[in-house]
Structure formats: C-alpha cells, structure tokens
Amino acid sequence: MRPEIAVLDIQGQYRVYTEFYRADAAEKTIIMINGSLATTASFAQTVRSLHPQFNVVLYDQPYAGKSKAHNRNEHLLTKETEGQILLELIDHFAADHLMSFSWGGACTLLALAHKPRRIEKAVVSSFSPVINEPMRDYLERGSRYLKACDRYQVGNLVNDTIGKHLPSLFKRFNYRHVSSLDTHEYRQMHFHIHQVLDHDLERALKGAQAIDIPVLFMNGEWDEYTTSDDARQFGRHVRNSHFSRIQSAGHFLDMEHKAACRDTREVLLGFLKPTPREARSRYLPVQGQHALAI
C-alpha cells in the first residue's frame, strides 16, 4: 500500500507534505488531521482500518514532519491558519469526510464552521470542549517543559499521561519522536497550549454552531484527559452530534490494543458508510427521468 506523495503549495505561503492512499473501488475520500506533536505516522493503524473502503489523505502541518523542511518556520501558526490550510486540502483532494485526532479537533471544527461544500461527515476523536483538571495539569506542565526545551521531560510527560495505555513498544517510539523534535516545533506547541489555556478554544466552539453535517465525537472509556462525558457537551454546540465511547481504551484508541483497534474500526465504518436510508435521501426523482444524484 504505497501512497502518492506530493508537496503542495498553499496560497504561496506554506508547503504541505501529503500522502494520498488511493483505492480504485473507493467512492469517498477522507482527510486525517494530526494532533499536537504528531505526524502522518501516527495514523498508520487508522489508514489500515479505512483503506481500501476509502481513499485516505494524510498530511503534516507546515512546521512538522516531512513538511518542515519545505518551510522557513519563522512564524507561529494559529489554529485558524491551520483550519484555512485544511480547507485548501479539502478542495484539492475533493474530500468527502474528515477525521481528526486530539488537538487536531480544534482546527477541524474551525474549518467545518466555513461549511466546506463537499464535506458530508466528520469524526473528531479524543477531543473535548472541557479543560478538566487532568488536562490542565498536563498542559501546564507541558508548557513549562516546552518553554525550557526539556526534551527528557516532554517525552516522559506524554507517555506518563495521555499515552499511559500505549504498549511499551509504542511508548518507546513516542518518546524517541517527541524528545527529538526541532526547537521551532516546541515553540509552536507552547503557543498552541497557551491559546487553549487562554480560552481560545471558545472561538472554535462558537464557530461550531454553524456546522450542520453529522459529526461523530469518539473518545476512549479510560481517557481521563478528554473524557467521553465531557465530549458530550459538544451536543450543545454542534446540532447534528453523535457520540461513541470505545471500551477499555485511553486517549490513543486504536493504537492501544487489538480489541480497541477492532472496535474503533467498526464505529468508524458504521458512521461513515451510508445506510440505505441515507443513500436514498441523496437521490431525488426528476419528472420524466430516472433518479439523479445531487
């Protein structure tokens, strides 16, 4: 399963590395949006779950992963800017669905608030509109370690908190990745944390009231940082909200063990694949002709 790789120019300002996993029989395309400190590699398991039922698009933010070598990274990006980049990618790949992980949910909601014409459904995983006490402690400690560029503490913090339910091999990979990031990536994440702590998340929630497509909010039963109960508060902001709790799973869901991977896949496909009723609703009879797709 080899992706088609391209580095796209976004409005002459950013260069974005993309991977397109094409499936000849797939009718729909889904774009995956990374969480903080993450790259395209973090969606390896999810790609296997969704492909070949869907064409799958992965990308790295301009400051991260395989995009950073193509950008100067002189300025910090806001979540609004990341949302605009996502809108450009939706148009470029003619995407039908979105799926975000963790803090990627913020720019996803900001993009969806613009009502991109083609997007039919979205999945927001491991995200919450509430900064509860465990999450606040994680963010405040992360802010200190990132500001000091303390690689040892940053790597251990992720594994000891949101990554506590990951297998040991994944924890080793996670530590190696997080503790070896460039200084500008630490600055970027420090900036994002303070956007969140300064209540900037409220802007995304206010914009979310304009979203009218179905959105599935998916959280792990054991995730104390973005809990499924807290995620249900999205129902006050997104009118067509759906919720799912993955049993015996923490923040990283399908990466944690086989049962969580299986259950996550079933929930995703159950939500994204149209039911017969949904399929019929997309066809309207036209007088004197067969039904036409609209």
C-alpha positions in Angstrom: 0.0 0.0 0.0 2.2 2.8 -1.3 0.8 6.4 -1.2 1.1 9.0 -3.8 3.3 11.7 -2.3 3.1 15.4 -3.1 4.3 18.6 -1.5 1.5 21.2 -2.1 1.8 24.9 -2.3 -0.9 26.6 -0.1 -1.6 30.1 -1.3 2.0 30.8 -1.9 2.7 30.8 1.9 3.1 27.2 3.0 4.3 24.0 1.6 2.5 20.9 2.9 3.7 17.3 2.6 0.8 14.9 1.7 0.3 11.2 1.3 -2.7 10.0 -0.8 -3.7 6.4 -0.4 -5.8 5.8 -3.5 -8.3 2.9 -3.6 -9.7 2.2 -7.1 -13.0 1.0 -5.8 -13.5 3.7 -3.2 -16.2 6.4 -3.8 -15.2 8.7 -0.9 -12.1 10.4 0.2 -11.2 11.2 3.9 -8.6 13.6 5.2 -6.9 12.8 8.5 -5.9 15.7 10.8 -3.0 15.2 13.3 -2.9 16.0 16.9 -0.1 18.1 18.6 3.5 16.9 18.1 2.2 14.2 15.7 2.9 13.4 12.1 1.4 11.3 9.3 3.0 8.2 11.0 0.5 8.5 13.9 -2.4 7.4 11.6 -0.7 4.2 10.3 -3.2 2.0 12.1 -6.2 4.1 11.1 -5.2 4.0 7.4 -5.3 0.2 7.6 -8.8 0.4 9.0 -10.2 2.8 6.4 -8.4 1.7 3.2 -9.5 0.4 0.7 -13.1 1.4 1.7 -11.9 5.0 1.3 -9.2 7.0 -0.4 -7.2 8.3 2.6 -5.2 11.6 2.8 -2.6 12.3 5.4 -0.6 15.5 5.8 1.9 17.2 8.0 1.4 20.8 9.3 4.0 23.2 7.7 6.1 23.2 10.9 6.1 19.4 11.4 7.1 16.0 10.0 8.0 16.0 6.3 6.6 19.4 5.7 9.0 21.3 7.9 12.0 21.0 5.5 9.9 22.9 2.9 9.0 25.9 5.1 11.0 28.6 6.9 9.1 28.2 10.1 9.7 31.8 11.1 6.2 32.4 12.3 3.9 30.6 14.7 0.6 29.2 13.2 -2.7 29.8 14.8 -5.4 27.1 14.8 -7.3 29.4 12.4 -4.5 29.3 9.9 -4.4 25.5 10.3 -8.1 25.5 9.6 -7.5 27.5 6.4 -4.8 25.1 5.3 -7.3 22.2 5.8 -9.9 24.0 3.7 -7.4 24.2 0.9 -6.6 20.5 1.2 -10.4 19.6 1.1 -10.7 21.4 -2.2 -7.5 20.0 -3.7 -8.4 16.3 -2.9 -12.2 16.8 -3.3 -12.6 15.2 0.1 -15.9 14.0 1.4 -15.0 13.2 5.1 -12.7 14.5 7.8 -11.2 12.7 10.8 -9.2 14.4 13.5 -7.2 13.2 16.5 -6.8 15.1 19.8 -6.0 18.8 19.4 -6.4 18.4 15.6 -10.1 18.7 16.5 -9.8 22.5 17.1 -8.7 23.3 13.5 -11.2 20.7 12.2 -14.1 22.5 13.9 -12.8 25.8 12.6 -12.7 24.5 9.1 -16.1 22.9 9.3 -17.6 26.2 10.5 -16.9 27.5 7.0 -19.3 24.8 5.7 -17.0 23.3 3.0 -19.3 22.3 0.2 -18.1 18.7 -0.3 -17.8 17.5 3.3 -20.6 15.1 4.3 -19.4 13.8 7.6 -16.6 14.3 10.1 -15.1 12.3 13.0 -13.5 14.1 15.9 -11.6 11.7 18.2 -10.0 12.1 21.6 -11.1 15.7 21.9 -13.2 17.6 24.4 -14.7 21.1 24.9 -13.7 21.0 28.6 -10.3 21.6 30.1 -10.7 19.3 33.1 -8.1 19.1 35.9 -6.0 16.2 34.5 -5.8 18.0 31.1 -5.0 21.4 32.8 -2.2 19.7 34.7 -0.9 18.1 31.5 -1.0 21.4 29.6 0.6 23.5 32.4 3.5 21.0 32.9 3.9 20.7 29.1 4.1 24.5 28.8 7.0 24.6 31.3 8.9 21.8 29.7 8.4 23.1 26.2 9.5 26.6 27.1 12.7 25.2 28.7 13.1 22.8 25.7 13.5 20.0 28.2 13.3 17.0 25.8 13.5 14.4 28.5 10.6 15.8 30.5 8.4 16.4 27.4 8.9 12.8 26.2 8.1 11.3 29.6 5.2 13.6 30.2 3.4 12.4 27.0 3.9 8.7 27.9 3.0 9.1 31.6 -0.2 10.9 30.9 -2.2 10.7 27.6 0.0 7.8 26.4 -0.2 5.8 29.6 -2.2 3.0 28.0 0.0 2.6 24.9 2.0 -0.7 24.5 5.6 -0.4 25.6 6.9 -0.5 22.0 4.7 2.4 21.0 5.9 4.3 24.1 9.5 3.9 23.0 8.7 5.2 19.6 6.6 8.0 21.0 9.4 9.1 23.4 12.0 9.0 20.6 9.8 11.1 18.4 8.7 13.7 20.9 12.1 14.2 22.5 13.9 14.7 19.2 11.7 17.5 17.7 13.1 20.7 16.5 13.1 23.8 18.7 10.6 25.6 16.5 8.2 22.7 17.0 8.4 23.1 20.7 7.7 26.8 20.3 4.7 26.0 18.1 3.3 23.6 20.7 3.9 26.0 23.5 2.0 28.6 21.6 -0.9 26.3 21.0 -1.1 25.3 24.7 -1.4 28.9 25.7 -4.1 29.5 23.1 -6.0 26.8 24.8 -5.3 27.9 28.3 -6.3 31.5 27.4 -9.8 30.2 26.4 -9.1 30.4 22.7 -11.0 27.1 22.4 -14.2 29.0 22.9 -13.7 30.6 19.4 -13.8 27.1 17.8 -16.9 26.2 19.9 -18.7 29.4 18.8 -17.9 28.7 15.2 -19.1 25.1 15.6 -22.6 26.3 15.9 -22.6 26.8 12.2 -21.8 23.1 11.5 -24.8 21.3 10.1 -23.3 18.0 8.9 -23.2 14.9 11.1 -20.2 14.9 13.4 -19.1 11.8 15.4 -17.2 12.5 18.7 -15.3 9.4 19.7 -13.5 9.0 23.0 -11.9 6.2 25.0 -13.5 4.8 28.1 -10.2 5.2 30.1 -9.3 8.6 28.7 -9.3 10.9 31.7 -8.0 13.9 29.7 -10.7 14.1 27.0 -13.5 12.1 28.6 -16.5 10.8 26.8 -18.8 12.5 29.3 -17.1 15.9 28.7 -17.2 15.3 24.9 -21.0 15.0 25.1 -21.0 18.7 25.8 -20.3 19.2 22.1 -24.0 18.4 21.7 -24.7 22.0 22.9 -22.6 23.4 20.0 -22.9 21.0 17.1 -26.5 20.4 16.2 -26.0 17.0 14.4 -23.7 15.4 17.0 -23.2 11.7 17.5 -21.1 10.1 20.3 -19.2 6.9 20.8 -17.2 5.5 23.7 -14.5 2.9 22.9 -14.5 0.4 25.7 -11.2 -0.3 27.5 -9.3 2.4 25.6 -7.5 5.5 26.5 -6.5 8.6 24.6 -4.8 6.8 21.7 -7.8 4.5 20.9 -6.9 2.1 18.1 -3.1 2.2 18.8 -3.5 0.7 22.3 -4.6 -2.9 21.7 -6.3 -5.2 19.2 -9.8 -5.0 20.7 -9.7 -1.2 20.7 -8.5 -1.2 17.1 -11.3 -3.5 16.1 -14.0 -1.5 17.9 -12.7 1.8 16.6 -12.8 0.4 13.0 -16.4 -0.8 13.5 -17.5 2.5 14.9 -15.8 4.5 12.1 -17.2 2.4 9.2 -20.6 2.2 10.8 -20.7 6.0 10.9 -19.0 6.9 7.6 -20.6 4.3 5.4 -24.1 5.5 4.4 -27.1 3.5 5.4 -29.7 2.6 2.8 -31.9 5.4 4.0 -29.0 7.9 3.7 -28.2 6.7 0.3 -31.8 7.1 -0.9 -32.1 10.6 0.6 -29.3 11.7 -1.8 -31.5 10.9 -4.8 -34.5 12.9 -5.9 -36.9 11.8 -8.6 -37.0 14.1 -11.6 -40.1 14.0 -13.7 -39.7 12.0 -16.9 -36.2 10.8 -15.9 -34.6 8.3 -13.7 -33.5 9.5 -10.2 -30.4 11.7 -10.4 -27.6 12.0 -7.9 -27.4 15.5 -6.4 
